[in-house]
């Protein structure tokens, strides 16, 4: 009888432990994940059809696919970066994402004050125990855009317009130059930095100035200001290469292709790593092989032989047979 009673007690204990382990298993972990909050700070508008819209798409994927609570602040002035970081930190957000190189310095300043919060900076170059930078390798996809431009130009003059001379943007502009010159040694590449990422009129003015010198293909990394670049190209009947999203719908007969950046993929992966306990305070790079950077479809505007040449060079970059230069500062005039 005592043996039977002892057996019953043991079975009851085992069942109790099993119940506890179930409660602490995947379902409980999922509940814990769902309780996390993610904030995104944007320098521009989510309706810019480019850089900021791409990050917003990533935030919505974090909400929908990972089930996390999200919030965002758009068109935040530089003078308010610190305040916005601090506000989200003090409210207890678990992951705070600054979208753009310019958020690096404020993040590096705030992160040590909130050691239990994770800070991510896209396009950045800052790191720390709870701070990581997520860098799409702009120069690789921009090199392919340069190949397209170098093969499609008729005047042997192509242009590139950068919003700001941030290192990551310069790497893209110089990658474009290298790609164009690699396939067309006689090409002349004109580059312009307009000092803004949201002034559409200034983007258009810069493009018109390049077109007036004979440029017939213009590439931009200028976010919302790039819409003005495309408008100028459409009006003057020259080709454009977009940035961020596939921008062909803005001018279907003008935009040959676009340098796309899947901030959706990048941000989802970064947050998943945090949820899995795999955070690393490093600069994490995403090149052509990851699919984060790429070219959009050609929409029938590029001949098959050009498309095949671009694809071969893409594979050569991924395999290491072609090395794309990494240049952080604009060349001297």
MOSULRA-V526471 format. One record per backbone hydrogen bond with DSSP energy under -1.0 kcal/mol. NH is the residue of the N-H (numbers start at 1). CO is the residue of the C=O. E is the energy in kcal/mol with one decimal. If there is no record, write none. Layout:
BEGIN
[[NH,CO,E] [NH,CO,E]]
END
This chain:
BEGIN
[[5,1,-2.4] [6,2,-2.6] [7,3,-2.2] [8,4,-2.4] [9,5,-2.3] [10,6,-2.1] [11,7,-2.6] [12,8,-2.5] [13,9,-2.3] [14,10,-2.5] [15,11,-2.4] [16,12,-2.1] [17,13,-2.4] [18,14,-2.6] [19,15,-2.4] [20,16,-2.1] [21,17,-2.8] [22,18,-2.3] [23,19,-2.1] [24,20,-1.5] [25,22,-1.2] [29,25,-2.5] [30,26,-2.8] [31,27,-2.1] [32,28,-2.3] [33,29,-2.5] [34,30,-2.6] [35,31,-1.0] [36,33,-1.6] [38,69,-2.9] [39,95,-2.8] [40,71,-1.8] [41,97,-3.0] [42,73,-3.0] [48,45,-1.4] [54,50,-2.2] [55,51,-1.4] [56,52,-2.2] [57,53,-2.1] [58,54,-1.5] [59,55,-2.2] [60,56,-2.4] [61,57,-1.7] [62,58,-2.0] [63,59,-2.0] [64,60,-2.8] [65,61,-3.2] [66,62,-1.1] [68,62,-1.3] [69,36,-1.8] [71,38,-1.8] [73,40,-2.2] [75,44,-2.3] [76,42,-2.5] [80,77,-2.0] [81,78,-1.7] [84,80,-2.4] [85,81,-2.6] [86,82,-2.7] [87,83,-2.4] [88,84,-2.1] [89,85,-2.3] [90,86,-2.9] [91,87,-1.4] [92,89,-1.4] [93,88,-2.1] [94,37,-1.4] [95,37,-1.9] [96,118,-2.7] [97,39,-3.1] [98,120,-2.9] [99,41,-2.5] [100,98,-1.2] [103,100,-2.1] [104,101,-2.1] [107,103,-2.1] [108,104,-2.5] [109,105,-1.5] [110,106,-2.2] [111,107,-2.9] [113,110,-1.6] [114,111,-1.3] [117,114,-2.0] [118,94,-3.0] [119,130,-2.7] [120,96,-2.4] [121,132,-2.0] [122,98,-2.1] [123,134,-3.1] [124,121,-1.1] [128,131,-1.8] [131,128,-1.2] [132,119,-2.3] [133,282,-1.9] [134,121,-2.6] [135,284,-3.0] [137,286,-2.8] [138,136,-1.9] [140,137,-1.1] [142,138,-2.6] [143,139,-1.8] [144,140,-1.3] [145,141,-1.9] [146,142,-2.3] [147,143,-1.9] [148,144,-2.2] [149,145,-2.4] [150,146,-3.1] [151,147,-1.8] [152,148,-1.7] [153,149,-1.9] [158,188,-2.5] [159,217,-2.9] [160,190,-2.4] [161,219,-2.6] [162,192,-3.0] [163,221,-2.6] [170,166,-2.8] [171,167,-2.6] [172,168,-1.4] [173,169,-2.6] [174,170,-3.0] [175,171,-1.9] [176,172,-2.3] [177,173,-2.0] [178,174,-2.3] [179,175,-2.3] [180,176,-2.4] [181,177,-2.5] [182,178,-1.7] [183,179,-1.2] [184,180,-1.3] [187,184,-2.4] [188,156,-2.5] [190,158,-2.6] [192,160,-2.1] [194,162,-2.3] [195,163,-1.2] [196,163,-1.3] [200,198,-1.1] [203,199,-1.9] [204,200,-2.2] [205,201,-2.5] [206,202,-2.3] [207,203,-1.9] [208,204,-2.5] [209,205,-2.0] [210,206,-1.8] [211,207,-2.7] [212,208,-2.0] [213,210,-1.5] [214,211,-1.9] [215,210,-1.6] [216,157,-2.4] [218,239,-2.0] [219,159,-2.6] [220,241,-1.5] [221,161,-2.6] [224,197,-1.1] [225,197,-1.1] [225,222,-1.5] [226,223,-1.2] [227,224,-1.6] [230,226,-2.2] [231,227,-2.2] [232,228,-2.2] [233,229,-2.2] [234,230,-2.5] [235,231,-2.4] [236,232,-2.2] [238,233,-2.3] [239,216,-2.3] [240,254,-2.3] [241,218,-2.4] [242,257,-2.1] [244,259,-2.4] [245,243,-1.3] [250,247,-1.6] [251,248,-1.5] [254,251,-2.3] [255,251,-2.3] [256,240,-2.3] [259,242,-2.7] [260,294,-2.1] [261,244,-2.0] [262,292,-3.4] [263,261,-1.7] [266,262,-2.2] [267,263,-2.9] [268,264,-2.2] [269,265,-2.3] [270,266,-2.1] [271,267,-2.3] [272,268,-2.5] [273,269,-2.1] [274,270,-1.5] [275,271,-2.5] [276,272,-1.9] [277,274,-1.6] [278,273,-3.4] [282,280,-2.1] [284,133,-3.1] [286,135,-2.5] [290,287,-1.4] [291,288,-1.0] [294,260,-1.8] [296,258,-2.5] [301,298,-2.1] [307,303,-2.2] [308,304,-2.7] [309,305,-1.7] [310,306,-2.5] [311,307,-2.3] [312,308,-2.2] [313,309,-2.1] [314,310,-2.4] [315,311,-2.2] [316,312,-1.9] [317,313,-2.2] [318,314,-2.3] [319,315,-2.4] [321,316,-1.4] [322,316,-1.9]]
END
